[in-house]
Amino acid sequence: MGSLMANQPNLWAGLGFYLLYALGASIFVVIPALSKQSWLDALQYGALFGLFCYMTYDLTNLAVIRDFPMRLAFIDIAWGASVTAVSTTIAYWLGSKVS
């Protein structure tokens, strides 16, 4: 991404994103999965939540940033779906132990 990259990352923006992302994943994935007592829902809907969120970001980048690497977009989308599926499943497991 060359000249688009900042010299230093904005840590506050990153922290804000991940806090809001975790809140969204909790509201839309973990809490419903806990109410159904279904770890499989946590896994599947976590993957979909991650897919849609990361796809929104990456497809927007492909649409508006010149020479945005398509390969990077696909890798990032797969990463988002995978890490969110794993994270929501772990959060479900932890939540099921507490309640």
Protein Blocks (a to p, Z undefined) as FASTA:
>chain_A
ZZmpcfbdcfklmmmmmmmmmmmmmmmmmmmmmmnopaklmmmmmmmmmmmmmmmmmmmm
mmmmghiafklmmmmmmmmmmmmmmmmmmmmmmmmmmZZ
